[in-house]
Amino acid sequence: MRIIPASQPGPEITADEISAEISRVFVEGFYHLLKNLCKDKTRLAKALAHMFKMEDFFVALDGNRVAGFLACTTGLEACVKLDKTQLRKHLGFARGSLAWLAMHKQIDIPHYPFPFEEGMGALENLAVDPAYRGQDIARLLFAHVMDAVPYRSFALEVADNNTAQELYKKIGFREVARIPQKFAAITGTKANLYMIRPADAAVAVK
């Protein structure tokens, strides 16, 4: 297992294959929400493969398979950008248009409820392939990415029903805001939690 920037593919995997693998893992991780748009995971993965900004992502590779990924941004721009044309191409005009309306405001635009201090980055879109869960992939990704990027402190957003928040607490993140969410009955998320890991956090990631 090794972790590399998604924008720097190695001999075992091409840039297009990384995009496709990231999309596959994304669909597996968020299928409970995406299935309302399309129940076919393969179609969903093809429809969403365009949206990931490779320069923001790091991937954990097992050969030519992406075991997990994590993005890091300035917090001012999202690490994904939806293209309505691509959604319509792979999902059909009506379903693709619906997908764009349902998703673009949620994922294209950063919405942290606090200003970012100088030297702070945003850690986003953590996902681990179900076949690799329980193998410490998420912690390894956090450790690698926080060492690799030029930020001293970090912010992230996590759903209140996401068990990953326990990992975040262990590696030094603390909750600073909680924003109630609409449609909790559909998504299962009552609130989004916003957490910060200060530059002087004493908890080791490794």
N, C-alpha and C positions, 0 to 999 in steps of 0.2 A: 504494500500500500504506500503510495506517495501522494503528496499534495502539490499541485502546480497551479499557476495562474491559468484560467480558462483561455486567455488570449495567447498563450504560448504552448500549443499542442506539441506533444513529443512524437517519436517515430511510431508509437503504437496506436495513435489515435489522431484523426484529422480535426480541423476546426469545426467542420460540419457535423462530424460524429459527436464532438463534445456538445454542441448545441442540441442535437437530437437526444443525447443521453441526459442532459440537464432537464430538458422538457419532459422526458419520460419519468424521471425521478420526481419532478415537480407535480406531475399529474397523479402519480401514486400517492404523494404526500397530501395533496389537497383535493383528492377525488371526491371526498364527502361534500365539498362545495361545488366542484366543477361538474359533477354528474347531473346537476339540474340544467346544465346547458347542453350536454351531450353525454350519453352513457358509454360511448365507444372510446376507450382509453387511447387507442392508437390514433384515431382521428383527432382527439384533443391534443395529443402530444405533437402531431404534425402542425396543427393550427397554432400552437403556442411557441414552437421552436424559434420563431423569428424574434421574439420579444426580449430575450435576455441580452443585456449589454456585456459582452464577453470581457471587456476591460475591467469590469467591477467584480468578476466572479473568480473564486478559487474552487478547484474540484479535488476530491479525494479519488484517486484512480486505483483500481485493481485490474491491472492489464489494460484492456480497452473498455472497461466498464466503469462508469461513474458511480461510486458508492455513496457519495454525498457531496453537497456543495454549500458554499456560504459566500455572500457578497458583502463588499464594504464600499460605502460611498461617503460623500461629504455631508449627506443629510439634506442637501439642497435640491438634488435631482434624484429621481428614482433609478433603480438599477434595471428596470424593465420599461419597455415602451411598446404598447400595442399598436398594431397596424390593422385597421378595419378591413383593408383589402385582403390581407392574408387570412383573417378569420373567416371572411365570406368565401374565399377560395376553398378552404378545407372543410368548413361546416355548412356551406350553403348560404345563400343571401340572407334569408330570414333569421336563421339560427346564428349566423355570424354577426349580423347586425345586433341581435339581442345580446350576444356575448360581449360585444364592444360596449354597449350601453351599460351592461351590468358590471363590467370589470374596470373600465379605463379610469374612472375617478377613484376607484379603490386602490389601484396599484401603480398608476402612472405618476401620481402626484404625492410627494412626501407630505406627511401631515403630523409632524411631531408638535406636541402642545407646549413647547418651550424653545427658546433660541439656543442655537449651538454656540458653545464657547470656542475660543480659538484653540486649535489642536484637537478637536473632537471629531470622530468619525461615526458613521452609522453602520451597524452590522445588521444585515437584512437577508431574508429569504433562505434561512437554514432549512435544508431538507436532507434526509438520509433514506437511501433505498431500503425498503422493508427487509430485504434479504441480508442487510448489513447492520440492522439495528441490534443493540446490545453489544457492539464491538468498539465502543468508545469513539466512534467516528466524529460525532458532534464536538466533543471536547478537543480532539486533535485538530479539527478545523479551526476552532476558536483560537487555540494556542498558536497555530501556524499563521493565521491571518493577522492576529494582533501583533505578532512579531514582524510581519512582512510589510505592513502599511505604515505611513508616516504620521500616525496619530498617537496621542498619549492617553486620551480618554475616549470612551465609547458609549453610544446610546443604542437602544434597540426597542422594538415593539413586539409584544407577544400577546396572544389571546389568553383570556383568563382560564380557559379550559385546556390549555396546552401544557403538558407535563414538562416541556423543556424549560419552563421558568425555574424549576428546581435546580437544573444545571446552572442556569445563569446566576442564581443566588450563590451557589457554591464557588463560582469563579469571580465573585466580587461585585456583581451587579445588585443594585438596590432599586426598589420601586419608587418613582417620584411622581407619577400621575396615573390616573385610572379614568378612562373615558367610556361611558356607557354606549352600547351599540344598538342600532335598530335591527329588527328582524332576528332577534335572539332565538325565537322559536324555530326559525329555518336554519340558521347557521350554528346554533348551539353556543355562541359566544355572547355573553352578557356584557362584557367590557373588554377593551384593549388596555393592557398594562404597558407603561413606558418605564424603562429602567436605564440607569446610568452606571457605568463603571468608571470611577474617577481615576485620574492618573496615578494617584498614590495608593490604589487598592492593594491591601496587604495579602489578599488571597492569591495563591499561585494557580495558574491555569494548567501548567504541565504536571 
